[in-house]
């Protein structure tokens, strides 16, 4: 797979090619079940073997420039080509807000198609069910500008894709990775894997929307108007229940590109820059999965700011 050639294609694809790409990615995702390479797919949860290297990318929101910069700097396309143990993990929020939302989706899906057993696509709150979507929801406007009169067809197709994304990645004795946050209602991994099956959607909402907070012990209402804020006690309890050490998540705009909470048991990554967030830095994580770390402060050598 040649990133520079694909980057040229990004600016010329038409709606029919975009829909074909979405369909191909959906077919791959819908067939994912059980053991696939270093992944084990259980409903909406991906268990990842603690081997090789993982590139973890946070919110992009249509920031194609940051995505291509991360891929070029990390040389991770080349790494996945050479090493089947290399995994590329997206924490959700691929489009919406940014002007290059369709192009960002196109590139990510092309990579998923090229490396189906090595790319993991998590669901963010901007890929949520209709009643849990982030506001303002600019994706229809982005698609109108990109596809003109064919925008509605492409938008409906991308919305179908969102339900194929996963709720979390779990690396035993090491990491839980998701978009938003955790809940005291999580007792085991099955709760996360089956969150989409819960008709009241409360746990799914929390996985996609929750944020850590330093000033409460358990949970409180979120100023976002959806989800909750969760305290250190929740982090400690859930990580212990799941036999994990560190929660890695996205969702929050961070001026420095990353931050740590709850005695460095929570790492937040934000991988886009520019309007409407205007953070000075973006960040991503290039992580040796075989190594065990006690907290996120030990991950500092593997966090890359740009």
N, C-alpha and C positions, 0 to 999 in steps of 0.2 A: 504494500500500500504506500503510495507516494503522497505525502501531505501537501507538497507544493502544487502538484497537479490537481489534487482534490480541491485545494483552496481556490484555484482558478475556476473550477466547475461551480463552486458555491455561488458565484455572482451571475451565473447564466441559466441555472435550472428553471424549468417552467413547472406549472402546477401539476401536470400529469406525471412528471418525473418525481416530484415531491411526494405525491400520493403513492406511487409505486414503491418508493423508498420506505415510507411509513408502513405500507402493507407487508413488505419483506421483513422489516424489523418486528412487526406485530406477530407474524407467523413464527419467527424465532422465539419470541418471548412466550407465546402461548404454548409452545411445545416444551418449554423448560420445566423439567420435573425430575426430582431425584438427583443422582450423581452426574455431573457434567464437568469433566476436567477436575479442577480444584474446588469446584462449587458443588454444594448440595442444596437444591431448591426444595423448600417445604412451604407450599402455599405461597404467601407473600413475604417469606423470609429466605435470605440466602446465607447459608453457612459457608464460610471461606476457610480453607485449610491454612494453617500458619506456616506458610512456606513461600519463598520468593519475595517479590516486592509489589507494593501497591501504590498507585498514584491516586490520591484522594482530592477531588475538586469540589468546592462548595458552590454556592449560588452564582449563576452566570447571568440570568435575566437578559438574554439577548446580546451579551457583550462578546461578540465574535472575536474581536481583537485580543481580548484577554485569553480566550480559549486557545486560539492559534499560538499565542505567545507562550502559554504554558506547555503546549505540546511540542513546540520547537525547542524551548529551553530545556525541558526535561528529557527530550529525545525518547519519549516513552512509546511512540509508535514503533521505533526501531527496537526498543527493548521487548515489546510484546511479540514482535516478529521473531526475535532470537530466542526468547525464553517463554515457554508456555506457562510458567509459574507467575508471570507478571499479570497483575490485575489492575484495571482502570475503573475506579469507583466514582460515580457522580452522586452528590447528595441531594439533587433535586433543584427545582426552580431554574429550568433551562431557558425558557423564554418569558415573555410578558415584561413590560416596562421598557425593555431595550428595543432599539430600532431594527436590529438584526436577529430578531427572534427566529424567523423561518430558517435563516442561514445557519444559525447556531444549532437548531434541531437537525438540519440536514447533515451537517458535519458529524455530530454525535451519532446519529443513526447509521451513517456510512461506516463509522468506526465499529459500532456494534455488529453490523453485518459482516465486516471483515474479520472481527475477532469475537465471535459469538459467545465463547466460553470464558472470555477474559474481561468482558465489559459488563459492569453491573449498573443498572439505571434505577435509582431510588426515586420515590414520589415525594415532591414537595407540596407546600400548600398552594402553589400556583398550578399544580396538576391534580388538585383535589376534586372530589365530586362537586357538582354544581352548587350545592347548598353550603359548601365549605371553602369555596374559592376565595383567594385574596382579593382585596379591593384597594384601589381601582384595578379592574381587569382590562388591560390594554391589548391583549392578544388579538381580539377581533380587528381592532384598528391597525395593528401591525400587519395583519394578513391582508386587509383591504388595500393597504399601500403597496404590498409586495405582489399580490395576485389579481388586483382589480376585480372584475366581475366574477372571477372564479374563487374569490376568497372564502365564501361560505362553505364550499365543498372541502377545501383544504382544512379549514378550521374544525369542521365536524370530524374529519378524519384524525386530526391530531388529538382532539378530545377523546376519541375512542382509544388512542394509544395510551393515554394517561392511566387508564385502569389496568394496564399490563405492567406498570412499574411496581417495584418492590417497596415494602415498608421499612426494611432494615437489612443490614449486613452484620453478621455475628462471627467473630474470630475467637474461638474458645480460649478462656483464661487471659484474653487480651482486650478486645474491643467490641463495643456495640456502636454501630454507625447508623444514623438516621438523619432525617431532615430537621425536625423541630426539637422535640424533647420527650422525656419519659414521664410516667404517671405512677402514683402509688398503687394503681390497680394492676400493674404488671407483676404477675407472680412467677411466670415462666415464659420461655420463648414462644410457646403456643399462643399466648395472648397476643404477641406481636404479629405472629404469622397469620392469625385469624382475625385481626382487627377489622378487616374489610367485611367480614361476615356478620359483625354485630350491627343489627338494624338501627340502633339509636346513634351509631357513629361516634360515640363519645371518646372511645380510646383512639380511633383513627384521627379524630380532630386533635387530640393531644399529641400524638406522634408527629403530626404535620405542623402544629402551631405553637407548642409549648416552648418557653424560654427559661433558662436558669436565673435565679435571683439569689443575692447574697444576704438578704435581710429578712427572709422568712425561713421557717424550718421545714414546712411541708408544701402546701399549695395555696394559691390565692388567685383571684380573678386577674386576667391579663388586660392591660390597657389596650391591647390590639383589638379587643372585642370578640376574640375567638381564642380557644385554648386557655391555658393557665400559665402562671409562673410557678416554678417548682424550686424547692430549697435543697440544701445540702443533705438533709436527712433522707429525702426521696432518692437522691443520687446514690448515696451509700447503700440504702436498702435494696434498690433495684439491681445495682451492679453486683452486690453480694449474691442475690437470688439467682442471677444469670451467670455467675462465675466469670465476670468480666472486670477489668481494672479501669478502663477509660471509656467515656462516652465521647464520640466524635460526631459533631453535628454542624449544620449550616444555619440558615434562616435569619440570622441577625446581621445587619450591616455593621461592620467594625472598621473604624478609621485606620487601624494598623493592619487590617487584613485577617487578624486572628485575635483571640483572647482565651483566657482560662478562668474557670470558675470552680467553686467548691473544692478548695485545696488541690487544685489542678487535676481533679477527676473528670472535668468537662473541658473539651477543646472545641471552640467554634471557629470555623473557616468561612471566609467570605471571598469569593474568587472573581468578582467583577469590580470594575471601577467606573466612575462617571455618573451622569444624571440617571435617576434622581437622588442618588445616595451621596455622591461626592466624597467618598472615602479616599484618603490619600494613598492607601496601599491595598492591593489584593494579596491573597496568599493561597498556597496549596501545600499539600503534604506528600512527600515521597518517602514511603515507610517500609522498612525491612520487617516483613511479617513474622519471621522466625524468632526475632528477639522479643523478650518480655520486658515490659517497662511497668513501673509501679504507678506512675502518674504522668500527666501530659508535659510537665516541665522537662522530662527526659526526652521528649520529642522535639525540642527546640532545634537541634542540629538538622532535623529533617523537614522543618517548615521553611518554605521558600517565599519570600515577599517579592512583589514586583510593582 
